[in-house]
Amino acid sequence: MRAIVIRICVLALAGVSLYLLAPKLLDVFSSWPELRAINPWWLIPALVFEACSYISLWTLQRIALRTRSWFIVGTSQLAAGAAGSVMPGGGAAATAVQFGILTRAGIPRARIGSGLAASWAATTATALALPVVATLALIGGTATPRGLRQVAYLGGGAFVLVALIGGAVLAWDWPLDWLGRAVQRIAGWIRTGDRVQDLPAGLLARRDSVKAAFASRPAIAILAAVGKWGFDYLTLICVLASLDTRPEPGLVLLAYAAASILGMIPLTPGGLGFVEAGLAGFLRLAGVPVGSAAVATLAYRLIGYWLPLPIGGVAYLLARRRYGSGDASPSTTSAPTSDAISTPP
């Protein structure tokens, strides 16, 4: 009964959210005929960069799961991503789908749990760092004249900075300790310091678990976590270039960062509605004309959200054909497959 009530509440929240966001969604989808204004040659690099974004995520998960198989990780992630993009609160459904496929593939359950948690923490931390870097870029000013070259340069510098921050967090304790103590001081000012009393130690403990998952290849893991968002950012740049726009660099980076975080909101499948409203609004603030902002948002979401849905369905069928649809036996999940990398001493 409790599970049924929770699901009903999640569906109700999703329905209310979509109802409130319907005008923004209609504005974006009504720009469908304007897609003819896009220069089709820019769609080729956009698709390539989006594919590189997925490959970066698979690389991160291969390291965390300690497996060499691109097929296991690729099909499970695509199927899970499709499930999470069509179900409200899809994060849980996506995790369940990927967990099931990986289990049937013969990867131990304990390794799956820690590996997926570590990869999620790495990509989420990277996404949360982007608005901070974008805000710093806005405070420092942007190069003039406005243009996509400056947007690309600023975005490249931002992702390099995020990678350096990630490396520092993995290498030393003081960045997280300083962050935790800063949050404690702020919480003390608003008289909620007791709620974050153990925050520094908690942050270090979570960092250590992520660090253990990526101990075999920490540098590649950092680059993969940054590349997951960096290549996706380049997809948006290609879409804007196809419309021959000249936006404000810092605000484009902030628009992308906001859209990435809005996509994590579990109220609607894949952040549907939240991403469209946020990205289109921020692009208009960045100097993109209203019509072009809607078209750019629609094209970007077609590549990053709608296109992976049928691909994820095919990936699920391929994984099911190879590994079956039932749960793996305990003997299967207790030992790694032939594609797995042995745990380093």
JOHUJO-V314502 format. One record per run of one state. SS is the DSSP state (a for helix, b for strand, c for the rest). FROM is the first residue (numbers start at 1). LEN is the number of residues. If there is no record, write none. Layout:
# JOHUJO-V314502
SS;FROM;LEN  SS;FROM;LEN
This chain:
# JOHUJO-V314502
c;1;1  a;2;36  c;38;3  a;41;25  c;66;1  b;67;1  c;68;2  a;70;17  c;87;3  a;90;15  c;105;4  a;109;32  c;141;7  a;148;24  c;172;2  a;174;16  c;190;3  a;193;4  c;197;2  a;199;15  c;214;4  a;218;25  c;243;6  a;249;14  c;263;6  a;269;3  c;272;2  a;274;12  c;286;4  a;290;34  c;324;6  a;330;4  c;334;6  b;340;1  c;341;5
